[in-house]
Amino acid sequence: MTISRATTASAGSAIQSNSAIGSHTGTTIGTAARSRRAVRPVMTNGYDIDADFVIYRLEEAGATLLALPGTGYSTRLRTSSLEIVRTALEAYGWSDARIRPAVPSAEKITRMDEAMSWIPLIPLDRYVLRRVVGARSLVHPITDRHLFPWRRLGKALGADHKAIQRWHGQGVAAIVKALKAAA
């Protein structure tokens, strides 16, 4: 069974007790958590800007960013080559197929741009908080797992995973404060 990003990102009351310290590990599956994804519009439209909203939007943006295709038109020199004859092993599915997420829609890319522009709202002198919030926003678009769990971030930054959770909470609180001040 897969737990959707909406469930882990904003499971409402199940995460409410953990959101005070910035922890975000709820795994509750419920109708309120599932329907929350549909409740969040592109703009806030009168919804409160809170930590759960910011975390949800940043994780949605991270998943959209990782779902974007890594290829496309480039300026490098293109060479033409003749089609080679494929062997039977290559032609009939004997090699592993790579599962790619669907290319995000233009609306999702716009929402991604908006949410990722919130990270610079964290003051420049708190650059570690920016790194933690940015790294924590990267969620795999297929598995809905964070690319950087708390302990991996702690190891990379040379800190305890509880300190990383606290810093994440402080960074999200700074974003919420700046968004509320702008509104």
Disulfide bonds with the S-S distance in Angstrom:
none
